[in-house]
Amino acid sequence: MSAEVADWSREHKAFGEWSPSRSLLTSIRAYQRHAAVSGPAHALARRIAMLRHRFWSVVTGADIPLNCALGGGLLLPHPNGIVIHPDATLGVNCLVFQQVTIGKGGRAGVPRIGGHVDIGAGAKILGGVVIGEHARIGANAVVLDDVPAGATAVGIPARVLESAP
């Protein structure tokens, strides 16, 4: 996956701003930060982050586990219905729209998604596929095979479009 630097400003939420998707991501990041350290203060912080995660999961309607490997700079403009398998990985600065499923199916394993990938509304990425850096997954595409870096995949099942020179 990418060694690029995440643009953390994409996840920034101003104080008092109503941004459920960013609040959900903040709770996941807080849980992961405190899970890496032991001690009673961190155990309490983990518990609080878990409760926040449960709240924001209900508000957003998203199913993104606390232990997910999410690259920084993730954008979820409309988080409703997003489902991500706990073992799936997303690279930095990805964009995921509503009703996206990233999980098991098709071939064995779970998806590995590179950095700067845009995933359209309703897309399904299933099985042990690899999505290359800067790829684009079209709305409602069902991806069952690898997608090369910089490519666009559309359709059911998804096919890679020829890129213009």
N, C-alpha and C positions, 0 to 999 in steps of 0.2 A: 504494500500500500504506500501511499504518499508520505514523503518526509517533509512536505510543505508545512508552513506555519498556519495555524488556524486564525481566522479573523474573528476574534472573540467579541468584537463590537456587534456582530450579527445576533448574538444572544443577549446583549445588554438590555436590561429593563430599567427604565427610570423609576425612581421612588414614586409609588402611588399610581403608576401606569397600569391600566388593565390590559394585560397581555398573558392570557392563560397558557399559551404554548411556551413562552419564555419562562413563566413561573414553573411549569412542569419540568423544563430542562434544568432550571436552577435547583429544583429539589433533587433531581437525579445527580447533578454535579456535586451537590453538598453531601449526599449520601455516600457517593464514591470517595470523596475526599476524606470523610470521617471514617469510612470502612477501612482505609489503608493504615489507620493509626489505632493503637489500643489505648485503653484507659477509660475511666468512668465518665469523664467529660465528653469524650468522643462517642461513647456508647449512648449517652443522652442525646447528643447532636444527631447521631444516626437515627435514633427513634423519632425525633422531631422531623427530620428530613423524610423519613418513611411516611409519617402521617401527612405531611405536606404533599408528598407524591400521591398518596391515595386520594386526597382532596382534589388536586389538580387533574388526576386521571379521570375522575368522575366529571369534573367541569369540562374537560376537553373531549372526553369520549375516546381517548387514546389508550392503547395498551403497549406501553414502552417500559420494559422491566428496569428495575433499579441497577441491575448488573450488566446492562447493555454496553457494548463497546462503541460509543458514539464519538466520532471526531469532533473537534471544536468547530464553532461557527455554523452549527446546524440551524437551518431555518425550517419552521413548520408554520407557514402562514395560516393554514386552516387545519388544525390537528385532529379534527373529528374523524374517528374511524381508523386512525393509523395503528397498525399492528406490526410490531417488530419482534422477531424471535430473540430470546435472551443470548444466544450464541452468535447471532449475526454481527457483522462489523460494518460500520459506515466510516468513510474517510472524512477529511476536513472539508468544511464549507459546502456541504450538501444542501439541497433544497428538496423537501418532501411535501407534496400536497396531500389533500384529504383522501381518505378511503384507501390508502396504500397498504399492502400486505407484503412483508418481507419475512419469509419463513421457509419451513421444510416443504418438500414435495418435489416431484420430478426426480432428478438424480439425488443420490445420498448427500447429506451435508446441509449447510445453511449458506446463504449468500454472503459474499465479501464484496463490498461496494467501495470503489476508490474515491478519491477526493474530487470535489467540484462536480458531482453528479446531480443532475436535475431529474426528479422522478415525478411524472405527471399524475393527476388525480385518477384514482381508481386502479393504478397499476399494481400488478402482482409480480413479485420477484421470488421464485420458488426453487428450492433445492440448492445444491452446492455449486452455484454459478458464480462467476467472477465478472463484475462490472468494472470496466477500465476507467481511468481518470477522465474527467471532462465528458463523460458519456451523457446521453439524454435518453430517458425512457418516456415514451409517449403515453398520453392518457389512456387508461384501460388496457394497456399492453400486458400480456402475460409472458414474462420472460422465463424460459426454461433452459436456455443455453447462454454461454458466455457472450458478453458484449465487449468488443475491443475499445480501447481508449479513444475518445473523441467521436465515437460512432453514435448513431441514433437508432433506437429499436422501437418498432411500432407493430401493432396487430396482435391477433390471437391465433396461434402462438406467435410471439414476437419474432420479427425478422429484422435484420440489420439493413438499413437503407444505404444505398451507394452515396458516398460523400462527394460533393462538388469539388473540382480541382482548385 
